[in-house]
Amino acid sequence: MLVRGSAHTLVLRPSAVIATLIIGLSCTDVFAEEKSTFGYGAETDFSSAYVWRGIVLDDRPVSENSAWIEGFGLSLTAWGNLTLRATENRPRVRVSGMTLAYSRDWKNLTIEPAVEAYRWPEDLGSGNTIEGSLRLSYKSGPFRAFTEHAVDTLADKGAYFGEAGLGYERHITQHTEVAIQGSSGWASSKFNDANIGVRKPAVNFLRVETSLTHYLKPYLYIRPHFTFFNIPDRRIREGLSSRNFTTFGFATGLEF
């Protein structure tokens, strides 16, 4: 799990970092609080485009659907995305997957290792794959700082993607919450080569997202949202043919 650099330097692979943190997590039973609440829910999100990690996979409107069940810190989520329009030359893009995650709280810190399986269509140029990831978030009042790191373990072994940011959430009425989040995403040369065709590590995007969640019932909500992306790296920008772009959408969901 260690790759030797110079005679006096050891370089950690991203996958080794994630594995080490997950192992360390299993040893924090004394300090961590396990979530025992059982719950389930489903959501449908209509968005103006299908964007994955700053990459516009399809610029047509898309329906993003998910359903989940959770309890005792574990959660299982099934999801699928489908473009809403098809033409003679462009069939509908279908992407689906499943995520198994485990969450633990340690005071204000939340630690979430996860395994996610993707099913990609052939026309996107990607094969089915599995990723291992680790998300850390720290909440202080209405603010939450987070970072997430993912490593491909199947189709593009070792391809790494990371993201970090800061979010703000606040209730403006008893049933309405506003949220804004700024983040930055970066990737290894292998990730960018496989997904963009640019073989270099880079900061792939800067993102600002805002949303308004309103509960019509205690278990039923609606959420309009808006996201702005900036692609700061010149070569990544040339590979994506875009410097700035925005998406907007409307989600509705049930959670119990």
Secondary structure, DSSP 8 states (H G I E B T S, - for coil): -EEE-STT-EEE-HHHHHHHHHHHHTT-TTT-EE----EEEEEEEEESSEEETTEEEE-S-EEEEEEEEEETTEEEEEEEEEES---SS----EEEEEEEEE-EEETTEEEEEEEEEEE--GGGT---EEEEEEEEEEEETTEEEEEEEEEE-STTTT-EEEEEEEEEEEEEETTEEEEEEEEEEEE-HHHHHHHTS--S-EEEEEEEEEEEEEESSSSEEEEEEEEEEE---HHHHHHHT-SEEEEEEEEEEEE-
